[in-house]
Amino acid sequence: MEKKFIKKLKEALEIEDHEINMSDEFRTYDEWDSLAYLSLIAMLDEEYNIQMEEEEFKKLRTVEDLYKTTLKQ
C-alpha cells in the first residue's frame, strides 16, 4: 500500500527525477509550491476521501505523516 501511495504522491507533485522516501519532509521538495499543495489536497480527497483542514495539514511534516492519514480512513 505504501508503494501505491508514493506513486500517487509523485503524480500529484509531478515528481519524476527522484525517489520519495517515507522519512522525507515533503515541503522541502523542489516541486513544493502552492499548486503542489492544492494537488496534494485534491489527491487525498479523490483517492482516500480525506478532507483536511489547513491547520491539521500544517502539522504533517513527512511523507509517512501523510501516509498515516490515509490509514485512518
Sine and cosine of phi, psi and omega as CSV:
sin_phi,cos_phi,sin_psi,cos_psi,sin_omega,cos_omega
0.00,0.00,-0.54,0.84,0.05,-1.00
-0.87,0.49,-0.66,0.76,-0.02,-1.00
-0.88,0.47,-0.66,0.75,0.03,-1.00
-0.90,0.44,-0.68,0.74,0.02,-1.00
-0.89,0.47,-0.72,0.70,-0.01,-1.00
-0.89,0.46,-0.64,0.77,0.05,-1.00
-0.87,0.49,-0.72,0.70,0.01,-1.00
-0.91,0.42,-0.62,0.79,0.03,-1.00
-0.90,0.44,-0.70,0.71,0.02,-1.00
-0.87,0.49,-0.63,0.77,0.04,-1.00
-0.91,0.41,-0.70,0.71,-0.03,-1.00
-0.89,0.45,-0.62,0.78,-0.04,-1.00
-1.00,-0.06,0.00,1.00,0.00,-1.00
0.82,0.57,0.75,0.66,0.02,-1.00
-0.99,-0.14,0.85,-0.53,0.01,-1.00
-0.83,-0.56,-0.40,0.92,-0.21,-0.98
-0.98,-0.20,0.04,1.00,0.05,-1.00
-0.48,-0.87,0.35,-0.94,0.00,-1.00
-0.99,0.17,0.40,-0.92,0.07,-1.00
-0.92,-0.40,0.74,-0.68,0.06,-1.00
-0.91,-0.41,0.46,-0.89,-0.03,-1.00
-0.88,0.47,-0.47,0.88,-0.03,-1.00
-1.00,0.08,-0.10,0.99,0.00,-1.00
-0.90,0.44,0.61,-0.79,0.16,-0.99
-1.00,0.01,0.97,-0.25,-0.17,-0.99
-0.88,0.48,-0.44,0.90,0.01,-1.00
-0.95,0.32,-0.19,0.98,0.02,-1.00
-1.00,-0.02,-0.10,1.00,0.03,-1.00
-0.89,0.45,0.60,-0.80,0.06,-1.00
-0.85,0.53,-0.50,0.87,-0.04,-1.00
-0.97,0.22,-0.17,0.98,-0.10,-1.00
-0.96,0.28,0.85,-0.53,0.09,-1.00
-0.37,-0.93,-0.14,-0.99,-0.07,-1.00
-0.91,0.41,-0.55,0.83,0.05,-1.00
-0.93,0.36,-0.65,0.76,0.05,-1.00
-0.89,0.46,-0.64,0.77,0.05,-1.00
-0.85,0.53,-0.77,0.64,0.00,-1.00
-0.89,0.45,-0.64,0.77,0.02,-1.00
-0.90,0.44,-0.65,0.76,0.01,-1.00
-0.92,0.39,-0.69,0.72,0.05,-1.00
-0.87,0.49,-0.68,0.73,0.01,-1.00
-0.90,0.44,-0.67,0.75,0.02,-1.00
-0.89,0.46,-0.70,0.72,0.02,-1.00
-0.87,0.49,-0.62,0.79,0.02,-1.00
-0.94,0.35,-0.77,0.64,-0.08,-1.00
-0.93,0.37,-0.70,0.72,-0.09,-1.00
-1.00,0.09,-0.53,0.85,-0.14,-0.99
-0.81,-0.59,0.05,1.00,0.01,-1.00
0.83,0.56,0.68,0.73,-0.01,-1.00
-0.94,-0.34,0.87,-0.49,0.13,-0.99
-0.95,-0.32,0.85,-0.53,-0.14,-0.99
-0.84,-0.55,0.71,-0.71,0.09,-1.00
-0.95,0.31,0.48,-0.88,-0.03,-1.00
-0.85,0.52,-0.66,0.75,0.00,-1.00
-0.88,0.48,-0.64,0.77,0.03,-1.00
-0.93,0.38,-0.66,0.75,0.00,-1.00
-0.89,0.45,-0.61,0.79,-0.02,-1.00
-0.88,0.48,-0.40,0.92,0.00,-1.00
-0.97,0.24,-0.33,0.94,-0.02,-1.00
-0.98,0.17,0.73,-0.68,-0.06,-1.00
-0.88,-0.48,-0.72,0.70,-0.12,-0.99
-0.96,-0.27,0.23,-0.97,0.10,-1.00
-0.86,0.50,-0.61,0.79,0.03,-1.00
-0.89,0.46,-0.64,0.77,0.07,-1.00
-0.85,0.53,-0.70,0.71,0.04,-1.00
-0.88,0.47,-0.73,0.68,-0.02,-1.00
-0.86,0.52,-0.69,0.72,-0.01,-1.00
-0.87,0.49,-0.50,0.87,0.03,-1.00
-0.91,0.41,-0.51,0.86,0.00,-1.00
-0.96,0.28,-0.42,0.91,-0.02,-1.00
-0.98,0.22,-0.33,0.94,-0.02,-1.00
-0.97,0.23,-0.22,0.98,-0.04,-1.00
-1.00,0.09,0.00,0.00,0.00,0.00
